[in-house]
Amino acid sequence: MSKILIIDGGKTFAHSKGELNHTLTDVAASQLRDMGHEVSVTVADSHYVVADEVQKYVDSDVVIYQMPGWWMGEPWTVKRYIDEVFTEGHGSLYASDGRTRSDAAKKYGSGGLLQGKKYMLSLTWNAPLQAFTDPEQFFEGVGVDGLYLHFHKANQFLGMEALPTFICNDVIKAPDVPRDIAAYRTHLSHVFA
Ligand SMILES: Cc1cc2nc3c(=O)[nH]c(=O)nc-3n(C[C@H](O)[C@H](O)[C@H](O)COP(=O)(O)OP(=O)(O)OC[C@H]3O[C@@H](n4cnc5c(N)ncnc54)[C@H](O)[C@@H]3O)c2cc1C
C-alpha cells in the first residue's frame, strides 16, 4: 500500500475547461484506491494551506501531477503551487542545494530529503505525440520528458525519482476521452502493480 498525492492542475481558462484533468484525477484516485492505495487530492487552483501541502509531500510515497500543457509547459497554477510548497519545504523537503564548502564532491541538486519517493507526470496536450518525438517536428525530437526537463529537475531536487510519464494528445482537435481513460487505466495498472 502506498500513500499517493494527486495534484489536480485542471483549471477553467480560455479554451481549457479543466474537465478532462479533473476526470483523469478522479479516474486515478478511484482506481488507485481500488488497488489498495491511500489517495489524497489537492486542486492546484484552490485555497490550499501551504504548510499542509509540505506535510503531504513528507507523508506521501508518490506524487502525481495531473495537468494540461499550457504554453509549452505546466499551467501557472501548478507552477505557483510548486513555488509556494517547495520553497516552504526548505528543511523538510530539501536541506540545501547540495553543495558544501567542506566536500567538493557534493554537487548541486543533491540536497533533497525525499529520497526513495516517486513522482509521475500525467499530461493533456492538444499537440500530437509526433510533435514531441519526430526530430523534424516542432519539439525537434526531444520527447515529452525532454520538454519537461525543468519540471523533472524540480522534483529530483527534492530527491524524488520519476515514474513513467503518461500523456493524452489531440485533446482539442480530436478528443476521445473514453480512449484516454482506458489508456490511463492501463498505465496506472502497470506503474502501480
Ligand atoms: C493558456 C493555454 C495555453 C495552451 N497551450 C497549449 C500548448 O502549448 N500546447 C498544446 O498542445 N495545447 C495547449 N493548450 C491546450 C490545452 O492543453 C488543453 O486545452 C488542455 O489540455 C485540455 O485539458 P482540460 O482539462 O482543460 O480539458 P477540457 O477543456 O475540459 O476538455 C477537453 C475535451 O475533452 C472533453 N471532455 C472533458 N472531460 C470529459 C468527460 N469527462 N467526458 C467526456 N468528454 C470530456 C471536452 O468536452 C472537450 O472536448 C493551451 C490551452 C490554454 C488555455
Ligand as a Chemical Component Dictionary entry (heavy atoms), coordinates in Angstrom:
data_LIG
# 
_chem_comp.id                   LIG 
_chem_comp.type                 NON-POLYMER 
_chem_comp.pdbx_formal_charge   0 
_chem_comp.three_letter_code    LIG 
# 
loop_
_chem_comp_atom.comp_id 
_chem_comp_atom.atom_id 
_chem_comp_atom.alt_atom_id 
_chem_comp_atom.type_symbol 
_chem_comp_atom.charge 
_chem_comp_atom.model_Cartn_x 
_chem_comp_atom.model_Cartn_y 
_chem_comp_atom.model_Cartn_z 
_chem_comp_atom.pdbx_ordinal 
LIG C1  C1  C 0 -3.455  29.246 -21.970 1  
LIG C2  C2  C 0 -3.448  27.944 -22.748 2  
LIG C3  C3  C 0 -2.281  27.539 -23.359 3  
LIG C4  C4  C 0 -2.246  26.330 -24.058 4  
LIG N1  N1  N 0 -1.064  25.938 -24.610 5  
LIG C5  C5  C 0 -1.000  24.749 -25.262 6  
LIG C6  C6  C 0 0.237   24.297 -25.816 7  
LIG O1  O1  O 0 1.297   24.937 -25.678 8  
LIG N2  N2  N 0 0.233   23.120 -26.499 9  
LIG C7  C7  C 0 -0.901  22.353 -26.613 10 
LIG O2  O2  O 0 -0.839  21.290 -27.224 11 
LIG N3  N3  N 0 -2.080  22.755 -26.086 12 
LIG C8  C8  C 0 -2.146  23.927 -25.415 13 
LIG N4  N4  N 0 -3.331  24.329 -24.861 14 
LIG C9  C9  C 0 -4.474  23.400 -24.888 15 
LIG C10 C10 C 0 -4.572  22.644 -23.544 16 
LIG O3  O3  O 0 -3.503  21.744 -23.410 17 
LIG C11 C11 C 0 -5.905  21.902 -23.477 18 
LIG O4  O4  O 0 -6.935  22.883 -23.514 19 
LIG C12 C12 C 0 -5.994  21.082 -22.195 20 
LIG O5  O5  O 0 -5.026  20.063 -22.185 21 
LIG C13 C13 C 0 -7.373  20.445 -22.067 22 
LIG O6  O6  O 0 -7.498  19.966 -20.757 23 
LIG P1  P1  P 0 -8.830  20.325 -19.935 24 
LIG O7  O7  O 0 -8.795  19.522 -18.677 25 
LIG O8  O8  O 0 -8.955  21.795 -19.775 26 
LIG O9  O9  O 0 -9.918  19.736 -20.929 27 
LIG P2  P2  P 0 -11.410 20.247 -21.254 28 
LIG O10 O10 O 0 -11.322 21.563 -21.947 29 
LIG O11 O11 O 0 -12.236 20.135 -20.038 30 
LIG O12 O12 O 0 -11.886 19.097 -22.262 31 
LIG C14 C14 C 0 -11.223 18.786 -23.473 32 
LIG C15 C15 C 0 -12.170 17.943 -24.328 33 
LIG O13 O13 O 0 -12.495 16.737 -23.646 34 
LIG C16 C16 C 0 -13.906 16.656 -23.428 35 
LIG N5  N5  N 0 -14.131 16.127 -22.078 36 
LIG C17 C17 C 0 -13.551 16.565 -20.922 37 
LIG N6  N6  N 0 -13.955 15.826 -19.877 38 
LIG C18 C18 C 0 -14.802 14.893 -20.391 39 
LIG C19 C19 C 0 -15.537 13.813 -19.820 40 
LIG N7  N7  N 0 -15.492 13.550 -18.515 41 
LIG N8  N8  N 0 -16.294 13.033 -20.642 42 
LIG C20 C20 C 0 -16.356 13.283 -21.967 43 
LIG N9  N9  N 0 -15.667 14.287 -22.579 44 
LIG C21 C21 C 0 -14.904 15.084 -21.796 45 
LIG C22 C22 C 0 -14.428 18.077 -23.566 46 
LIG O14 O14 O 0 -15.781 18.095 -23.974 47 
LIG C23 C23 C 0 -13.506 18.642 -24.611 48 
LIG O15 O15 O 0 -13.928 18.266 -25.918 49 
LIG C24 C24 C 0 -3.420  25.533 -24.166 50 
LIG C25 C25 C 0 -4.610  25.961 -23.557 51 
LIG C26 C26 C 0 -4.629  27.157 -22.854 52 
LIG C27 C27 C 0 -5.894  27.597 -22.195 53 
# 
loop_
_chem_comp_bond.comp_id 
_chem_comp_bond.atom_id_1 
_chem_comp_bond.atom_id_2 
_chem_comp_bond.value_order 
_chem_comp_bond.pdbx_ordinal 
LIG C1  C2  SING 1  
LIG C2  C3  SING 2  
LIG C2  C26 DOUB 3  
LIG C3  C4  DOUB 4  
LIG C4  N1  SING 5  
LIG C4  C24 SING 6  
LIG N1  C5  DOUB 7  
LIG C5  C6  SING 8  
LIG C5  C8  SING 9  
LIG C6  O1  DOUB 10 
LIG C6  N2  SING 11 
LIG N2  C7  SING 12 
LIG C7  O2  DOUB 13 
LIG C7  N3  SING 14 
LIG N3  C8  DOUB 15 
LIG C8  N4  SING 16 
LIG N4  C9  SING 17 
LIG N4  C24 SING 18 
LIG C9  C10 SING 19 
LIG C10 O3  SING 20 
LIG C10 C11 SING 21 
LIG C11 O4  SING 22 
LIG C11 C12 SING 23 
LIG C12 O5  SING 24 
LIG C12 C13 SING 25 
LIG C13 O6  SING 26 
LIG O6  P1  SING 27 
LIG P1  O7  DOUB 28 
LIG P1  O8  SING 29 
LIG P1  O9  SING 30 
LIG O9  P2  SING 31 
LIG P2  O10 DOUB 32 
LIG P2  O11 SING 33 
LIG P2  O12 SING 34 
LIG O12 C14 SING 35 
LIG C14 C15 SING 36 
LIG C15 O13 SING 37 
LIG C15 C23 SING 38 
LIG O13 C16 SING 39 
LIG C16 N5  SING 40 
LIG C16 C22 SING 41 
LIG N5  C17 SING 42 
LIG N5  C21 SING 43 
LIG C17 N6  DOUB 44 
LIG N6  C18 SING 45 
LIG C18 C19 SING 46 
LIG C18 C21 DOUB 47 
LIG C19 N7  SING 48 
LIG C19 N8  DOUB 49 
LIG N8  C20 SING 50 
LIG C20 N9  DOUB 51 
LIG N9  C21 SING 52 
LIG C22 O14 SING 53 
LIG C22 C23 SING 54 
LIG C23 O15 SING 55 
LIG C24 C25 DOUB 56 
LIG C25 C26 SING 57 
LIG C26 C27 SING 58 
# 
